[in-house]
């Protein structure tokens, strides 16, 4: 059954969730933070490379991610003067302001890994070659230690599901006190439980 009623949106939503799952496998089970990390790094990359290359990159992104990528974009502006890795990381850190602490160095590396996994290698090489040499070091086009795309996404989903389960249990435990008069603990006889209930009542 279609989630949105349009196949193009359904496909984009599915692909976007896979990307977020992969980021969450590294940052932990927080989809909102994963979205902020993805957007902050992509926009910093967009502003650093020449406009034609930025446009080629945008065309390769899932539709939903593309919207975040082009947020507040000025195509006639010159590429930002982020000539060093430190300057680029500082720019990413600004984009992460207001969210829980995330190391910008790790955020960049994680998003670069996602791009390498999903975009054509030739496109990744062109973008990487437009970056300062010390920043290129964060973009490993061949990372033999990286899990497969499916494993990475599955790890992110598992982390999110575990966090959701903990949150549900925490909400449910709020009513435990109201039920303690009627719930008999294991090993407590019916008569003892009755006396305990009367005392609590």
C-alpha positions, 0 to 999 in steps of 0.5 A, spaced: 500 500 500 502 506 498 504 511 503 503 517 500 499 516 494 505 517 489 510 512 487 515 517 486 514 520 493 514 513 496 521 511 493 524 517 495 521 516 502 524 509 502 531 511 500 531 517 504 530 512 510 535 507 508 540 513 508 538 515 515 538 508 517 545 508 515 547 515 519 543 512 525 548 506 525 553 511 527 550 516 531 545 512 535 538 512 534 535 519 533 532 520 526 531 527 527 539 528 529 541 524 523 537 528 518 540 534 521 547 531 520 545 529 513 543 536 511 548 540 514 554 536 511 550 536 504 549 543 504 556 545 506 559 540 501 554 544 496 557 551 498 564 549 497 564 546 490 563 550 484 555 551 482 555 546 476 558 540 480 553 542 486 547 541 481 550 535 478 550 532 486 543 535 487 541 531 481 543 524 484 540 525 491 533 522 493 527 527 492 526 529 499 534 529 501 534 534 495 530 539 498 534 539 504 540 540 500 537 546 496 535 549 502 537 557 502 541 555 496 544 561 492 547 558 485 550 565 483 554 566 489 561 564 489 563 557 493 565 559 500 572 560 502 573 553 506 580 552 504 582 547 510 579 541 513 578 545 519 574 551 516 569 546 513 568 542 519 566 549 523 561 550 517 558 543 518 558 545 526 554 551 525 549 547 521 548 542 527 547 548 532 541 547 536 541 539 536 545 534 541 552 534 540 555 531 534 562 531 532 563 535 526 569 530 523 565 524 524 558 527 521 562 529 515 565 522 514 559 518 516 555 522 510 561 521 505 560 514 506 553 514 505 554 518 498 560 513 496 555 507 498 549 510 493 552 515 488 556 513 482 563 512 483 565 517 478 560 523 481 564 522 488 571 522 485 569 529 481 566 532 488 572 529 492 577 532 487 574 539 488 575 539 495 582 541 499 587 535 500 586 535 507 578 534 507 579 529 501 582 525 507 575 524 510 572 521 504 574 514 503 572 512 496 574 505 498 573 503 505 574 495 506 572 495 513 565 498 512 559 494 512 554 492 506 549 497 505 544 493 508 547 491 514 549 498 515 541 500 514 539 494 519 543 496 524 540 503 524 533 501 524 535 496 530 538 502 534 531 506 532 527 500 534 530 499 541 530 506 543 522 506 541 521 500 545 525 503 551 521 510 550 514 505 550 516 502 556 518 508 560 511 511 558 507 504 560 511 504 567 508 511 569 501 507 570 504 501 574 503 505 581 496 505 579 496 497 578 500 495 584 494 494 588 491 489 583 497 486 581 500 480 585 507 479 585 510 472 584 511 468 590 505 472 594 500 468 596 492 470 595 491 471 602 498 475 603 496 479 597 489 481 599 492 483 606 497 488 602 492 490 598 487 492 604 493 496 607 495 500 600 488 501 600 
